[in-house]
């Protein structure tokens, strides 16, 4: 969706919602509940359709923008279940899915300064202060694999949470084991995914433009991205935001690991048997349709047995990390705990994921003695190779 789109532009689209709540649940015949806010409050209001009707009420002056509107707008987890399941809304101009329209609502409340307190306010304050968001993350590769002219370029995403830096330290160790020459793309500034998700659109285009101008020099190289949110945003949104954009060859870290095992560049060590379950991150799975690569990696590790959770692949349940509003109190924690209970029901020793936000959110709701039961995929690979 273009950054110039307005709520008025989507009024007709929003009015076509069938109010069937189809966007809240998964595939037939299981029909698992997928939308976290609807799972918590099973009412049409607490669904993507509810957001669309809220937008129509705002445009028709039936209600006014206020702090409650902002809290509700920021309470969506952004799990993409509605994007995957709705077949009606995206068919109509401007061809935006329900989640994109919710992001548009956020951009409208941001323009009015109606920012929820807490995490959303911290993002807003940082952007207002320096026009950007996230700490610069420059990687230090060992000499034996670091080459400026390498065909593989690791995208050094800005770090929003400590878990991202921790995972990148392990990524470096695993890349050294693989041995393929790499370079890095490390520029000051967010790729834009966080700004897009939370409605900070005025600062978004300049950041994306600056990134793209520097990325043009990487034509013909493979760009490896660790954070699914960055990858999904650059694959899907850069073409909408930047008229001259031509997509480079992108690869998620899980795909690089799967290829390394296939090519014999990574080999599993003998280790104790361990039972694991895999949590599909929303933006890697529903966002990019990358389901097999992480499972191929797990199957390449000796002694590792994969057991699936009840909700998996396109029917995976969200971790709740991207909920910054407080309209439904403690929704983030409740959503993460729901998924943790599903993990425990499998009898698995470990929950593996491939997103720093998921790892961080799950660990926050676990007692101290159990936090190590949640690991990133690359961390497990490092331990067993």
C-alpha positions in Angstrom: 0.0 0.0 0.0 1.3 3.5 -0.9 2.2 5.8 1.9 -0.1 8.4 0.4 -3.2 6.3 0.9 -5.7 7.8 3.3 -8.6 6.4 5.4 -11.0 7.9 2.9 -9.4 5.8 0.2 -10.2 2.6 2.0 -13.8 3.5 3.1 -15.4 1.6 0.3 -13.1 -1.4 0.7 -13.9 -1.5 4.5 -17.6 -1.5 3.8 -17.4 -4.8 1.9 -16.5 -6.8 5.0 -18.9 -9.7 5.4 -18.7 -9.7 9.2 -18.2 -13.5 9.1 -15.0 -13.4 11.2 -13.4 -15.8 8.7 -10.2 -13.8 9.0 -9.8 -15.0 12.7 -9.4 -18.7 12.2 -7.3 -21.2 10.2 -7.8 -23.8 7.5 -10.5 -26.4 7.3 -11.3 -28.8 8.9 -9.5 -27.8 12.2 -10.5 -24.1 12.0 -8.0 -23.2 14.8 -8.4 -19.8 16.3 -5.5 -17.7 15.0 -6.2 -14.0 15.7 -4.9 -13.4 19.2 -7.2 -10.5 20.0 -10.3 -12.4 18.8 -9.1 -15.5 20.7 -9.0 -13.4 23.8 -12.3 -11.6 23.2 -14.4 -13.6 20.7 -16.6 -10.8 19.4 -16.7 -9.3 15.9 -15.4 -6.0 17.4 -12.2 -7.7 18.3 -11.3 -8.9 14.7 -10.0 -7.3 11.6 -13.5 -6.7 10.5 -14.1 -4.8 13.8 -11.2 -2.5 12.9 -12.7 -1.9 9.5 -16.1 -0.9 11.0 -14.3 1.4 13.4 -12.7 3.2 10.5 -16.1 3.6 8.8 -17.5 5.0 12.1 -14.6 7.5 12.3 -15.1 8.6 8.6 -18.8 8.9 9.1 -18.3 11.1 12.2 -20.2 8.6 14.4 -17.2 8.6 16.8 -14.2 10.9 17.2 -10.5 10.0 17.3 -9.4 9.7 20.9 -7.0 7.8 23.1 -9.2 4.7 23.1 -9.0 4.7 19.3 -5.1 4.7 19.6 -5.0 2.0 22.2 -7.3 -0.2 20.1 -5.3 0.5 16.9 -2.1 -0.5 18.5 -3.6 -3.6 20.2 -3.6 -5.7 17.0 -0.7 -8.2 17.1 0.0 -7.9 13.4 -0.1 -11.7 13.1 -1.2 -11.6 9.4 -3.9 -14.2 9.9 -6.5 -11.8 8.5 -4.2 -11.0 5.5 -3.9 -14.8 4.8 -7.5 -15.7 5.2 -9.5 -12.7 3.9 -10.4 -13.0 0.2 -12.8 -10.1 0.0 -11.1 -6.9 1.2 -7.8 -7.2 -1.0 -9.9 -7.6 -4.1 -11.0 -3.9 -4.1 -9.0 -0.8 -4.7 -6.6 0.2 -3.3 -6.0 -3.6 -2.9 -4.8 -3.4 0.7 -5.3 -6.3 3.1 -7.0 -5.9 6.5 -3.7 -5.6 8.3 -2.4 -2.8 6.0 -5.6 -0.9 6.7 -5.1 -1.3 10.4 -1.6 0.1 9.9 -3.1 3.0 8.0 -5.4 3.6 11.0 -2.3 3.7 13.2 -0.7 6.3 10.9 -3.8 8.5 11.4 -3.6 8.3 15.2 0.1 9.0 15.1 -0.5 12.1 13.0 -2.8 13.3 15.8 -0.2 12.6 18.5 -2.5 9.9 20.1 0.3 7.5 21.1 -0.3 4.8 23.7 2.0 5.0 26.7 4.7 2.4 27.1 6.6 0.8 24.2 4.8 2.7 21.5 5.5 6.0 23.2 9.2 5.1 23.5 9.3 4.4 19.7 7.6 7.7 19.0 9.9 9.7 21.3 13.0 8.2 19.7 11.8 8.9 16.2 10.9 12.5 17.2 14.3 13.0 18.7 16.5 11.7 15.9 14.2 10.8 13.0 15.1 7.2 13.2 14.6 4.1 15.3 17.0 1.3 16.4 20.6 1.0 17.3 23.3 0.6 14.7 24.5 -3.0 14.5 27.9 -3.5 12.9 29.2 -7.0 12.7 32.7 -8.2 13.2 33.4 -11.2 11.0 36.6 -13.3 11.5 39.3 -12.6 8.9 39.0 -16.0 7.3 35.5 -15.3 6.0 35.4 -11.5 5.8 35.8 -10.2 2.2 34.5 -6.9 0.9 33.9 -8.4 -2.5 32.0 -11.5 -1.3 29.0 -12.6 -3.2 27.1 -13.2 0.1 26.1 -10.1 2.0 24.7 -10.2 5.5 22.2 -7.5 6.3 23.2 -6.1 9.7 19.8 -5.0 10.9 19.5 -2.3 13.5 18.9 -3.8 17.0 15.7 -3.1 18.8 16.0 -5.7 21.6 19.0 -7.4 23.2 17.9 -10.8 21.7 18.8 -9.5 18.2 22.4 -8.8 19.2 22.7 -12.1 21.0 21.5 -14.0 17.9 23.8 -12.1 15.6 26.8 -13.1 17.7 25.8 -16.7 17.1 25.2 -16.1 13.4 28.8 -15.0 13.1 30.0 -18.2 14.7 27.9 -20.3 12.4 29.0 -18.4 9.3 32.6 -19.1 10.3 31.9 -22.8 10.5 30.3 -22.7 7.0 33.4 -20.9 5.8 31.8 -19.1 2.8 33.2 -15.6 2.3 30.8 -12.9 3.5 30.6 -9.1 3.7 28.0 -7.0 5.5 25.6 -4.2 4.7 25.5 -2.1 7.9 24.0 1.4 7.5 22.7 3.7 10.2 18.9 3.5 10.3 15.9 1.2 10.4 15.0 -0.7 7.2 11.5 0.8 7.9 9.6 -2.3 9.0 8.9 -1.0 12.5 8.0 2.4 11.3 5.6 0.9 8.8 4.0 -1.5 11.3 3.3 1.2 13.9 2.2 4.1 11.6 5.3 6.3 11.7 5.0 6.9 8.0 6.3 10.5 7.7 9.8 9.3 8.5 9.6 6.0 6.6 10.2 7.0 2.9 13.5 8.8 3.5 14.9 5.9 5.5 13.9 3.3 2.8 15.2 5.6 0.1 18.6 6.0 1.8 18.9 2.3 2.3 18.0 1.5 -1.3 20.4 4.0 -2.7 23.3 2.2 -1.0 21.9 -1.2 -1.7 22.0 -0.6 -5.5 25.8 -1.3 -5.3 25.0 -4.9 -4.2 23.3 -5.9 -7.5 24.1 -9.5 -8.3 24.9 -10.4 -4.8 22.9 -12.6 -2.3 21.6 -10.6 0.7 21.1 -12.7 3.8 18.6 -11.3 6.4 18.1 -12.8 9.9 15.1 -10.8 11.0 11.9 -12.0 9.3 10.3 -8.6 9.8 13.1 -6.8 7.9 13.0 -9.4 5.1 9.2 -9.3 4.6 9.2 -5.6 4.6 12.0 -5.2 2.0 10.5 -7.9 -0.2 6.9 -6.6 -0.1 7.0 -2.9 0.8 10.1 -1.5 -0.9 8.5 -2.0 -4.3 5.4 -0.1 -3.2 7.4 2.8 -1.6 10.2 3.1 -4.1 9.3 3.5 -7.8 12.8 2.6 -9.0 13.2 -0.4 -6.8 14.3 -3.7 -8.3 14.5 -6.6 -5.9 17.9 -8.1 -5.1 18.3 -11.8 -4.4 17.2 -12.2 -0.8 17.6 -15.2 1.5 16.6 -15.8 5.0 19.1 -17.2 7.5 17.2 -20.4 7.8 17.5 -21.0 4.0 21.2 -20.4 4.1 21.6 -22.9 6.9 19.5 -25.5 5.0 21.7 -25.0 1.9 24.8 -25.3 4.0 23.7 -28.7 5.4 22.7 -29.9 1.9 26.1 -28.8 0.5 28.1 -30.4 3.3 29.4 -27.1 4.6 27.7 -27.7 7.9 27.8 -31.1 9.6 26.0 -32.2 12.8 27.9 -33.5 15.8 26.7 -36.5 17.7 24.7 -35.3 20.6 22.1 -36.4 23.2 18.7 -37.0 21.9 16.4 -34.0 22.3 12.8 -33.4 21.3 12.0 -30.0 19.9 9.0 -28.2 18.5 9.2 -25.3 16.0 7.2 -22.1 16.3 6.6 -20.5 12.9 7.1 -16.7 13.2 4.2 -14.9 11.6 6.4 -12.8 9.2 8.6 -15.7 8.1 5.7 -18.1 7.7 2.5 -16.3 6.6 4.5 -13.3 5.5 7.1 -15.0 3.3 5.8 -18.6 3.0 9.1 -20.0 4.5 8.0 -23.1 6.4 10.2 -25.9 5.1 13.7 -24.5 5.5 13.7 -24.3 9.3 12.4 -27.8 9.5 15.0 -29.1 7.0 17.6 -27.6 9.3 16.2 -29.4 12.3 16.1 -32.7 10.5 19.8 -32.2 9.6 20.7 -32.1 13.3 21.6 -35.5 14.7 19.6 -36.6 17.8 16.9 -33.9 17.2 13.3 -35.1 17.0 10.7 -32.6 15.7 7.2 -32.7 17.1 4.6 -30.2 15.8 2.4 -28.1 17.9 -1.4 -28.2 17.3 -1.2 -24.9 15.4 1.7 -24.9 13.0 2.8 -23.6 9.6 0.1 -21.3 8.1 -2.0 -22.0 11.1 0.6 -21.0 13.6 -0.4 -18.9 16.6 1.3 -15.6 17.2 3.8 -14.8 20.1 2.1 -11.4 20.7 5.3 -9.3 20.6 4.0 -6.6 18.3 1.1 -5.6 20.5 1.8 -2.1 21.8 -1.7 -1.0 22.8 -3.5 -1.6 26.1 -7.1 -1.8 25.0 -7.1 -5.5 26.0 -5.0 -5.5 29.2 -1.9 -7.8 29.1 -2.8 -9.2 25.7 0.9 -9.6 24.8 1.6 -11.8 27.9 -1.6 -13.8 27.5 -0.9 -14.5 23.9 2.7 -15.7 24.6 1.5 -17.9 27.5 -1.1 -19.5 25.3 1.6 -20.5 22.9 3.9 -21.7 25.7 1.1 -24.0 27.0 0.8 -25.4 23.4 4.6 -26.0 23.4 4.4 -27.8 26.7 1.5 -30.0 25.5 3.8 -31.5 22.9 6.2 -32.9 25.5 9.1 -31.3 23.7 12.3 -30.3 25.6 12.8 -27.1 23.6 10.8 -24.6 21.6 12.8 -23.4 18.5 11.9 -20.3 16.6 13.6 -18.1 14.0 12.7 -14.6 15.1 14.3 -12.5 17.9 10.9 -11.0 18.8 9.4 -14.4 19.3 12.3 -15.6 21.4 12.2 -12.5 23.6 8.4 -12.6 24.1 8.3 -16.3 25.1 11.2 -16.0 27.5 9.6 -13.1 29.2 6.6 -15.2 30.3 8.6 -18.2 31.4 10.1 -18.6 34.9 13.9 -18.1 35.2 14.6 -21.8 35.3 12.8 -22.5 32.1 13.9 -19.6 29.9 16.6 -21.7 28.2 13.9 -23.9 26.8 13.3 -21.3 24.1 16.1 -20.9 21.5 16.6 -19.4 18.1 17.2 -21.9 15.3 20.8 -20.6 14.7 21.6 -21.1 18.4 20.6 -24.7 18.3 22.6 -25.2 15.1 25.7 -23.7 16.8 25.3 -26.0 19.7 25.1 -29.1 17.6 27.6 -28.5 14.8 
